[in-house]
Amino acid sequence: MPTVVFEAKGAKSVTVEAPEGGALGDMCDRSDAPIPFSCRSANCGTCRVAIEEGAELLLPPEDEELDILDVFNVTPDRHRLACQAKTRAGAGRLRLRAVEDDE
């Protein structure tokens, strides 16, 4: 089971244990992680996170998520939407950082 660390500038990091197929958005809700959300449906990009470590612990993105990442000109190996991304089985550490507006 992966360990997920959520980080944001000026906020305390939050660490949770992630079940296989667990949605990052649900983990944020349950743990009060410092990741902002708005639409929760891959339409706005508010919940975009930078992958600092452990990208291999995420399932591949679906088309809707890829479309929004493309708008921000970023790739899914370095950025994901917390409202859409899910963890895969395995052990390790996944470290995610909330993306600032100017990034």
Backbone as a ProteinNet text record, in pm:
[ID]
protein_1_A
[PRIMARY]
MPTVVFEAKGAKSVTVEAPEGGALGDMCDRSDAPIPFSCRSANCGTCRVAIEEGAELLLPPEDEELDILDVFNVTPDRHRLACQAKTRAGAGRLRLRAVEDDE
[TERTIARY]
84.7	0	90.1	73.5	157.2	124.3	224.8	207.3	202.5	102.5	89.2	111.3	200.9	229.1	177.7	86	32.6	100.3	154.5	223.4	168.1	176.8	138.6	218.9	252.6	329.4	254.7	326.3	268.2	173.3	163.6	72.4	148.6	96.6	155.2	126.6	227	205	117.8	48.2	-40.8	0.2	14	52.7	-60.1	-94.5	-200.8	-155.9	-217.1	-198.3	-303.1	-260.2	-350	-386.8	-515.1	-556.2	-537.3	-527.1	-518.5	-643	-622.5	-734	-795.9	-731.2	-783.3	-772.6	-878	-879.5	-812	-720.9	-650.9	-748.6	-852.2	-950.7	-1018.5	-1053.3	-1114.7	-1017.8	-891.2	-789.9	-775	-777.9	-769	-887.4	-1006.1	-1126.6	-1118.1	-1078.5	-1074.2	-965.2	-856.2	-741.2	-723.3	-809.1	-797.2	-662.3	-620.1	-493.3	-501.4	-388.4	-387.1	-390.1	-479.6	-492.2	-625.7	-624.4	-750.4	-831.1	-962.6	-1053.1	-1158.6	-1216.3	-1328.6	-1433	-1415.5	-1519.1	-1525.1	-1413.1	-1400.4	-1439.6	-1432.6	-1470.9	-1377.2	-1252.2	-1150.2	-1185.7	-1244.2	-1278.1	-1196.9	-1138.2	-1078.6	-928.5	-875.1	-732.5	-694.6	-792.1	-763	-685.4	-712.3	-650.5	-522.7	-461.9	-339.6	-228.1	-162.7	-51	72.3	188	315.6	360.5	407.8	457	603.9	633.7	770.4	844	767.8	827	719	753	663.9	558.7	583.6	485.1	438	523.5	489	378.5	344.5	239.8	100.5	90.3	-39.2	-82.5	-211.5	-266.6	-258.2	-254.5	-249.5	-372.8	-356.6	-470.3	-567.3	-693.1	-794.1	-797	-869.5	-870	-909.7	-1009.8	-1055.7	-943.7	-870.1	-758.7	-648.4	-618.1	-514.6	-549.3	-677.1	-719.9	-688.7	-716.5	-690	-540.3	-467.1	-321.7	-261.7	-316.8	-269.9	-294.2	-404.8	-434.7	-324.3	-272.9	-167.1	-27.7	-23.5	102.9	197.5	140	218.8	190.4	280.3	267.4	229.3	158.8	112.2	223.7	344.1	453.2	502.8	464.7	508.1	391.6	272.4	155.5	31.8	-58.5	-185.9	-294.2	-418.8	-532.3	-571.9	-572	-604.9	-748.8	-836.2	-975.9	-991.7	-891.1	-902.2	-803.7	-685.8	-578.3	-610.3	-569	-589.5	-458.7	-443	-320.3	-329.1	-213.7	-206.3	-152.2	-157.7	-106.1	45.1	96.9	241.2	280	406.3	459.4	546.1	559.1	644.2	581.8	649.4	606.5	572.3	454.6	408.4	400.6	479.8	482.4	429.3	323.3	253.9	251.5	267.9	268.5	163.1	80.2	-19.1	53.9	6.4	69.6	18	109.5	74.2	18.3	-60.9	-122.2	-21.1	96.7	195.3	288.8	263.6	349	296.4
-117	0	124.3	212	331.9	430.1	506.1	620.1	743.5	829.2	950.7	1070.5	1159.4	1282.6	1398.6	1477	1595.6	1718.5	1804.7	1925.2	2046.9	2162.6	2289.7	2399.6	2499.8	2612.6	2676.8	2693.7	2758.4	2672.9	2543.7	2455	2334	2274.9	2153.8	2036.7	1953.1	1837.3	1734.4	1654.3	1550.7	1418.8	1314.1	1181.6	1083.2	1004.6	904.4	773.5	664.7	534.9	522.8	482.4	479.4	336.5	306	174.4	164	42.7	22.1	79.3	161.2	222.7	339.3	381.6	493.1	624.7	703.6	833.5	937.4	1014.3	1116.7	1217.8	1253.2	1348.7	1300.1	1171.8	1115.1	1118.3	1089.3	1093.6	1234.9	1333	1473.4	1509.7	1467.6	1496.7	1436.6	1310.3	1240.4	1292.9	1342.6	1381.9	1532.2	1608.9	1754.9	1798.7	1730.8	1763.3	1901.6	1970.9	2109.4	2123.2	2051	2057	2124.3	2233	2300.8	2224.2	2232.1	2169.9	2271	2250.4	2332	2241.5	2206.5	2133.1	1984.4	1924.6	1781	1692.1	1746.9	1667.3	1688	1720.4	1737.5	1846.8	1955.8	2067.3	2193.4	2208.6	2338.5	2335.9	2228.4	2221.4	2279.4	2320	2377.1	2280.1	2152.6	2051.1	1991.6	2062.6	2011.1	1998.8	1883.4	1858.8	1821.1	1863.6	1824	1696.4	1602.1	1476.5	1495.8	1496.9	1516.5	1383.4	1276.8	1144.7	1038.8	925.9	811.2	807.4	867.7	869.6	729.4	631.7	494.6	436.2	502.6	454.6	504	574.6	622.3	543.9	516.1	454.4	554.5	507.4	600	690.6	813	905.6	867.5	905.2	886.5	1010.1	1001.6	1108.3	1245.1	1250.5	1378.8	1449.9	1373.9	1431.7	1477.3	1396	1432.8	1561.9	1580.8	1703.2	1827.3	1823.4	1939.3	1958.1	1850.7	1863.8	1927.2	1893.8	1951.5	2102.7	2148	2291.8	2365.3	2302.2	2362.2	2332.4	2260.7	2227	2149.5	2052.7	1966.8	1820.9	1734	1591.9	1513.1	1400.1	1322.8	1252.5	1252.9	1194.8	1292.2	1420.7	1522.8	1594	1590.4	1658.2	1570.5	1580.2	1509.3	1595.2	1557.5	1621.8	1534.8	1594.3	1516.9	1465.9	1534.6	1489.1	1364.3	1331.1	1219.2	1106	1136.8	1037.6	934.5	810.6	699.4	624.2	565	491.5	348.1	293.3	152.4	71.6	-59.2	-146.9	-133.5	-153.3	-150.6	-75.4	-85.3	-15.7	98.6	197.9	310.8	440.6	547.8	681.4	765.3	824.3	916	1053.5	1147.7	1282.6	1380.5	1452	1543.3	1683.3	1783.4	1922.8	2000.5	2076.1	2161.8	2261.6	2278.3	2369.2	2510.9	2605.6	2746.9	2799.4	2903.7	2961.2	3003.8	3047.6	3099.7	2993	2866.2	2757.8	2706.1
0	0	0	-98.6	-103.9	8.9	44.9	134.1	46	65.7	-14.2	77	32.9	105.9	21.1	78	10.9	70.5	-16.7	28.4	-44	22	-39.7	27.7	-48.5	3.5	121	232	348.7	429.7	399.3	472.1	524.4	629	684.3	590.5	566	479.2	551.6	471	522.9	459.2	540.6	492.5	519.1	416.2	428.9	365	407	342.6	232.8	114.1	-1.3	-39.4	-46.9	-94.7	-245.9	-295.9	-440.9	-507	-610	-680	-605.6	-497.7	-419	-494.5	-490	-557.3	-468.4	-527	-450.2	-390.6	-464.7	-414.4	-287.7	-283.2	-163.1	-45.6	-73	32.9	87.6	-0.9	41.8	130.4	91.1	169.7	309.8	317	445.7	538.2	481.3	563.7	576.7	512.3	511.8	454.2	349	282.2	217.4	207	157.6	5.5	-59.4	-205.1	-237.7	-317	-349.3	-455.1	-444.6	-541.5	-582.9	-700.6	-744.6	-808.9	-936.9	-1010.7	-978.2	-945.9	-917.9	-1036.2	-1156.3	-1273.4	-1392.4	-1366.4	-1471.2	-1570.7	-1520.6	-1608.7	-1583.8	-1464	-1431	-1403.6	-1352.3	-1321.2	-1186.4	-1105.8	-974.1	-886.1	-897.8	-811.9	-871.3	-965.2	-1028.1	-924.7	-924.6	-834	-914.7	-863.5	-922.4	-852.9	-931.2	-875.1	-840.6	-711.8	-664.7	-650.2	-631.3	-610.4	-628.5	-690.7	-694.8	-803.4	-918.3	-1027.5	-1065.8	-1048	-1085.5	-997.8	-888.6	-798.3	-836.2	-949.4	-998.1	-1121.5	-1130.4	-1251.3	-1366.1	-1490.3	-1604.9	-1608.3	-1656.5	-1663.8	-1774.8	-1756.3	-1860.5	-1949.9	-2060.2	-2161.1	-2106.4	-2018.7	-1965	-1889.8	-1810.4	-1735.3	-1830	-1929.5	-2027	-2099.6	-2130.6	-2199.3	-2116.3	-1986.7	-1900.6	-1879.9	-1861.8	-1847	-1971.7	-2087.1	-2213	-2217.6	-2162	-2155.8	-2079.4	-1973.8	-1892.9	-1948.6	-2060.3	-2126.2	-2033.7	-1961.6	-1873.2	-1907.4	-1866.1	-1896.8	-1771.5	-1789.4	-1674.7	-1597	-1648	-1569.6	-1463.1	-1472.8	-1375.9	-1307	-1365.1	-1308.4	-1324.6	-1226.1	-1234.1	-1171.5	-1194.9	-1129.6	-1010.4	-892	-772	-775.5	-848	-855.2	-942.1	-1022.1	-1115.8	-1089.8	-1040.7	-1027.4	-919.6	-947.8	-854.9	-837.3	-719.8	-690	-741.2	-771.7	-811.3	-693.9	-704.6	-599.7	-592.4	-475.6	-459	-334.1	-303.8	-187.3	-235.4	-152.6	-186.4	-140.4	-176.9	-135	-257.1	-253.7	-357.4	-292.5	-342.3	-284.7	-387.6	-350.5	-440.9	-381.2	-466.6	-423.2	-500.6	-429.1	-494.7	-583.5	-706	-801.7	-778.5	-773.9	-758.3	-890.6	-885.9	-1006.1	-1111.2	-1069	-1164.1	-1219.9	-1187.2	-1239	-1370.9
[MASK]
+++++++++++++++++++++++++++++++++++++++++++++++++++++++++++++++++++++++++++++++++++++++++++++++++++++++

